[in-house]
């Protein structure tokens, strides 16, 4: 497997692959005002990728 983010459908079909210049992706999270920035950590580096589809809030922020 290459280093990056694999985007899968609920059925497990590969929808997209977001390449990252490291073989060691350790975490990812959406951020920004519109949740269209994907932040990725790996190999001691923080990367960010703008996406066309926003992330989804699973747990709302606490007050």
GUDO-248436 format. One record per atom (N, C-alpha, C, O): residue number from 1; residue in three letters; chain; x, y, z. Coordinates in nm, 4 decimals. Layout:
% residues N
 seq type mol        u        v        w
 NUM  ala   A        X        Y        Z
...
END
This chain:
% residues 63
 seq type mol        u        v        w
   1  unk   A   0.0836  -0.1190   0.0000
   1  unk   A   0.0000   0.0000   0.0000
   1  unk   A   0.0874   0.1246   0.0000
   1  unk   A   0.1937   0.1280   0.0620
   2  unk   A   0.0407   0.2260  -0.0704
   2  unk   A   0.1089   0.3546  -0.0719
   2  unk   A   0.0616   0.4381   0.0463
   2  unk   A  -0.0476   0.4174   0.0992
   3  unk   A   0.1462   0.5331   0.0870
   3  unk   A   0.1079   0.6243   0.1932
   3  unk   A   0.0073   0.7257   0.1424
   3  unk   A   0.0277   0.7870   0.0376
   4  unk   A  -0.1004   0.7435   0.2159
   4  unk   A  -0.2023   0.8392   0.1764
   4  unk   A  -0.3343   0.8066   0.2425
   4  unk   A  -0.3416   0.7247   0.3342
   5  unk   A  -0.4380   0.8717   0.1946
   5  unk   A  -0.5722   0.8535   0.2476
   5  unk   A  -0.6558   0.7818   0.1422
   5  unk   A  -0.6710   0.8307   0.0302
   6  unk   A  -0.7092   0.6672   0.1781
   6  unk   A  -0.7979   0.5916   0.0906
   6  unk   A  -0.9417   0.6282   0.1261
   6  unk   A  -0.9816   0.6151   0.2418
   7  unk   A  -1.0199   0.6737   0.0287
   7  unk   A  -1.1602   0.7092   0.0494
   7  unk   A  -1.2437   0.5926  -0.0021
   7  unk   A  -1.2388   0.5593  -0.1205
   8  unk   A  -1.3201   0.5309   0.0873
   8  unk   A  -1.3973   0.4120   0.0534
   8  unk   A  -1.5468   0.4373   0.0675
   8  unk   A  -1.5897   0.5150   0.1528
   9  unk   A  -1.6260   0.3710  -0.0170
   9  unk   A  -1.7715   0.3741  -0.0036
   9  unk   A  -1.8114   0.2830   0.1126
   9  unk   A  -1.7290   0.2048   0.1600
  10  unk   A  -1.9372   0.2916   0.1595
  10  unk   A  -1.9817   0.1996   0.2647
  10  unk   A  -1.9679   0.0524   0.2245
  10  unk   A  -1.9575  -0.0350   0.3105
  11  unk   A  -1.9677   0.0258   0.0945
  11  unk   A  -1.9533  -0.1113   0.0449
  11  unk   A  -1.8074  -0.1534   0.0324
  11  unk   A  -1.7789  -0.2688   0.0002
  12  unk   A  -1.7149  -0.0614   0.0575
  12  unk   A  -1.5728  -0.0929   0.0495
  12  unk   A  -1.5088  -0.0643  -0.0852
  12  unk   A  -1.3930  -0.1001  -0.1068
  13  unk   A  -1.5814  -0.0005  -0.1764
  13  unk   A  -1.5268   0.0344  -0.3080
  13  unk   A  -1.4370   0.1575  -0.2944
  13  unk   A  -1.4720   0.2541  -0.2266
  14  unk   A  -1.3208   0.1526  -0.3600
  14  unk   A  -1.2291   0.2665  -0.3563
  14  unk   A  -1.2864   0.3806  -0.4396
  14  unk   A  -1.3063   0.3655  -0.5602
  15  unk   A  -1.3131   0.4944  -0.3761
  15  unk   A  -1.3672   0.6116  -0.4441
  15  unk   A  -1.2581   0.7095  -0.4836
  15  unk   A  -1.2667   0.7734  -0.5885
  16  unk   A  -1.1560   0.7214  -0.4006
  16  unk   A  -1.0478   0.8168  -0.4273
  16  unk   A  -0.9269   0.7792  -0.3435
  16  unk   A  -0.9374   0.7078  -0.2438
  17  unk   A  -0.8125   0.8289  -0.3864
  17  unk   A  -0.6889   0.8133  -0.3106
  17  unk   A  -0.6207   0.9490  -0.3062
  17  unk   A  -0.5947   1.0086  -0.4107
  18  unk   A  -0.5915   0.9982  -0.1871
  18  unk   A  -0.5223   1.1253  -0.1685
  18  unk   A  -0.3782   1.0948  -0.1301
  18  unk   A  -0.3507   1.0507  -0.0185
  19  unk   A  -0.2877   1.1182  -0.2225
  19  unk   A  -0.1464   1.0877  -0.1984
  19  unk   A  -0.0866   1.1845  -0.0973
  19  unk   A  -0.1175   1.3036  -0.0977
  20  unk   A  -0.0019   1.1326  -0.0120
  20  unk   A   0.0713   1.2108   0.0871
  20  unk   A   0.2178   1.1700   0.0751
  20  unk   A   0.2476   1.0511   0.0635
  21  unk   A   0.3105   1.2670   0.0776
  21  unk   A   0.4520   1.2334   0.0565
  21  unk   A   0.5199   1.1674   0.1767
  21  unk   A   0.6290   1.2078   0.2171
  22  unk   A   0.4552   1.0667   0.2329
  22  unk   A   0.5131   0.9864   0.3403
  22  unk   A   0.4484   0.8486   0.3362
  22  unk   A   0.3340   0.8348   0.2931
  23  unk   A   0.5197   0.7486   0.3801
  23  unk   A   0.4624   0.6144   0.3874
  23  unk   A   0.3920   0.5898   0.5199
  23  unk   A   0.3314   0.4845   0.5397
  24  unk   A   0.3997   0.6862   0.6103
  24  unk   A   0.3512   0.6678   0.7467
  24  unk   A   0.2456   0.7718   0.7815
  24  unk   A   0.2779   0.8726   0.8442
  25  unk   A   0.1207   0.7502   0.7426
  25  unk   A   0.0110   0.8382   0.7817
  25  unk   A  -0.0372   0.7922   0.9186
  25  unk   A  -0.0703   0.6750   0.9372
  26  unk   A  -0.0413   0.8856   1.0156
  26  unk   A  -0.0768   0.8474   1.1520
  26  unk   A  -0.2136   0.8968   1.1969
  26  unk   A  -0.2731   0.8380   1.2872
  27  unk   A  -0.2655   1.0049   1.1353
  27  unk   A  -0.3946   1.0578   1.1777
  27  unk   A  -0.4454   1.1535   1.0720
  27  unk   A  -0.3680   1.2065   0.9924
  28  unk   A  -0.5769   1.1758   1.0716
  28  unk   A  -0.6343   1.2777   0.9834
  28  unk   A  -0.7614   1.3317   1.0472
  28  unk   A  -0.8305   1.2615   1.1211
  29  unk   A  -0.7912   1.4588   1.0170
  29  unk   A  -0.9107   1.5240   1.0698
  29  unk   A  -0.9467   1.6408   0.9798
  29  unk   A  -0.8587   1.7087   0.9269
  30  unk   A  -1.0771   1.6644   0.9625
  30  unk   A  -1.1230   1.7798   0.8856
  30  unk   A  -1.1253   1.9023   0.9755
  30  unk   A  -1.1492   1.8917   1.0958
  31  unk   A  -1.1001   2.0193   0.9161
  31  unk   A  -1.1021   2.1438   0.9908
  31  unk   A  -1.1319   2.2604   0.8993
  31  unk   A  -1.1706   2.2426   0.7838
  32  unk   A  -1.1134   2.3801   0.9524
  32  unk   A  -1.1460   2.5015   0.8790
  32  unk   A  -1.2924   2.5365   0.8983
  32  unk   A  -1.3714   2.4535   0.9432
  33  unk   A  -1.3286   2.6598   0.8644
  33  unk   A  -1.4660   2.7062   0.8829
  33  unk   A  -1.5674   2.6216   0.8071
  33  unk   A  -1.6795   2.6018   0.8541
  34  unk   A  -1.5285   2.5713   0.6895
  34  unk   A  -1.6211   2.4940   0.6064
  34  unk   A  -1.5956   2.3432   0.6119
  34  unk   A  -1.6592   2.2672   0.5389
  35  unk   A  -1.5038   2.2997   0.6972
  35  unk   A  -1.4659   2.1582   0.7129
  35  unk   A  -1.4186   2.0951   0.5821
  35  unk   A  -1.4340   1.9745   0.5623
  36  unk   A  -1.3611   2.1758   0.4928
  36  unk   A  -1.3104   2.1242   0.3658
  36  unk   A  -1.1580   2.1171   0.3620
  36  unk   A  -1.0998   2.0938   0.2561
  37  unk   A  -1.0933   2.1369   0.4759
  37  unk   A  -0.9487   2.1198   0.4839
  37  unk   A  -0.9219   1.9918   0.5615
  37  unk   A  -0.9639   1.9778   0.6764
  38  unk   A  -0.8518   1.8987   0.4982
  38  unk   A  -0.8167   1.7730   0.5630
  38  unk   A  -0.6742   1.7852   0.6136
  38  unk   A  -0.5809   1.8034   0.5354
  39  unk   A  -0.6575   1.7751   0.7459
  39  unk   A  -0.5256   1.7804   0.8081
  39  unk   A  -0.4778   1.6374   0.8297
  39  unk   A  -0.5519   1.5531   0.8803
  40  unk   A  -0.3537   1.6112   0.7911
  40  unk   A  -0.2974   1.4766   0.7962
  40  unk   A  -0.1616   1.4839   0.8644
  40  unk   A  -0.0802   1.5701   0.8315
  41  unk   A  -0.1367   1.3939   0.9591
  41  unk   A  -0.0041   1.3850   1.0198
  41  unk   A   0.0621   1.2558   0.9748
  41  unk   A  -0.0036   1.1540   0.9533
  42  unk   A   0.1931   1.2626   0.9614
  42  unk   A   0.2691   1.1440   0.9241
  42  unk   A   0.4160   1.1765   0.9098
  42  unk   A   0.4522   1.2818   0.8574
  43  unk   A   0.5002   1.0868   0.9561
  43  unk   A   0.6438   1.1066   0.9431
  43  unk   A   0.6938   1.2332   1.0092
  43  unk   A   0.7908   1.2932   0.9628
  44  unk   A   0.6283   1.2755   1.1184
  44  unk   A   0.6702   1.3955   1.1895
  44  unk   A   0.6307   1.5254   1.1214
  44  unk   A   0.6837   1.6312   1.1554
  45  unk   A   0.5384   1.5197   1.0256
  45  unk   A   0.4982   1.6373   0.9485
  45  unk   A   0.3465   1.6517   0.9503
  45  unk   A   0.2741   1.5524   0.9576
  46  unk   A   0.2988   1.7767   0.9436
  46  unk   A   0.1565   1.8062   0.9307
  46  unk   A   0.1311   1.8525   0.7883
  46  unk   A   0.1942   1.9472   0.7413
  47  unk   A   0.0389   1.7862   0.7192
  47  unk   A   0.0000   1.8220   0.5828
  47  unk   A  -0.1438   1.8716   0.5850
  47  unk   A  -0.2195   1.8387   0.6763
  48  unk   A  -0.1819   1.9505   0.4851
  48  unk   A  -0.3222   1.9890   0.4696
  48  unk   A  -0.3580   1.9822   0.3218
  48  unk   A  -0.2793   2.0198   0.2349
  49  unk   A  -0.4785   1.9335   0.2958
  49  unk   A  -0.5297   1.9201   0.1601
  49  unk   A  -0.6694   1.9801   0.1577
  49  unk   A  -0.7520   1.9472   0.2428
  50  unk   A  -0.6970   2.0676   0.0613
  50  unk   A  -0.8320   2.1204   0.0429
  50  unk   A  -0.9139   2.0159  -0.0320
  50  unk   A  -0.8674   1.9586  -0.1306
  51  unk   A  -1.0346   1.9917   0.0148
  51  unk   A  -1.1226   1.8943  -0.0485
  51  unk   A  -1.2460   1.9642  -0.1044
  51  unk   A  -1.2757   2.0777  -0.0673
  52  unk   A  -1.3170   1.8969  -0.1929
  52  unk   A  -1.4409   1.9532  -0.2474
  52  unk   A  -1.5610   1.9143  -0.1625
  52  unk   A  -1.6654   1.9794  -0.1678
  53  unk   A  -1.5461   1.8088  -0.0849
  53  unk   A  -1.6538   1.7609   0.0012
  53  unk   A  -1.6163   1.7880   0.1464
  53  unk   A  -1.5061   1.7530   0.1886
  54  unk   A  -1.7058   1.8499   0.2240
  54  unk   A  -1.6714   1.8777   0.3631
  54  unk   A  -1.6724   1.7518   0.4485
  54  unk   A  -1.7383   1.6528   0.4165
  55  unk   A  -1.5975   1.7585   0.5581
  55  unk   A  -1.6016   1.6518   0.6569
  55  unk   A  -1.7342   1.6573   0.7313
  55  unk   A  -1.8161   1.7462   0.7083
  56  unk   A  -1.7535   1.5637   0.8185
  56  unk   A  -1.8783   1.5545   0.8933
  56  unk   A  -1.8479   1.5602   1.0424
  56  unk   A  -1.7555   1.4940   1.0898
  57  unk   A  -1.9244   1.6380   1.1153
  57  unk   A  -1.9069   1.6465   1.2603
  57  unk   A  -1.9748   1.5251   1.3232
  57  unk   A  -2.0967   1.5103   1.3152
  58  unk   A  -1.8952   1.4387   1.3856
  58  unk   A  -1.9500   1.3198   1.4501
  58  unk   A  -1.9834   1.3505   1.5956
  58  unk   A  -2.0894   1.3123   1.6450
  59  unk   A  -1.8927   1.4194   1.6636
  59  unk   A  -1.9146   1.4621   1.8012
  59  unk   A  -1.9046   1.6139   1.8046
  59  unk   A  -1.7987   1.6684   1.7735
  60  unk   A  -2.0116   1.6836   1.8414
  60  unk   A  -2.0049   1.8300   1.8466
  60  unk   A  -1.9058   1.8777   1.9528
  60  unk   A  -1.8799   1.8088   2.0515
  61  unk   A  -1.8517   1.9960   1.9301
  61  unk   A  -1.7577   2.0552   2.0255
  61  unk   A  -1.8281   2.0812   2.1579
  61  unk   A  -1.9468   2.1135   2.1620
  62  unk   A  -1.7533   2.0665   2.2641
  62  unk   A  -1.8084   2.0950   2.3969
  62  unk   A  -1.7979   2.2442   2.4243
  62  unk   A  -1.7047   2.3101   2.3781
  63  unk   A  -1.8950   2.2980   2.5004
  63  unk   A  -1.8881   2.4424   2.5338
  63  unk   A  -1.7722   2.4742   2.6247
  63  unk   A  -1.7527   2.5899   2.6618
END
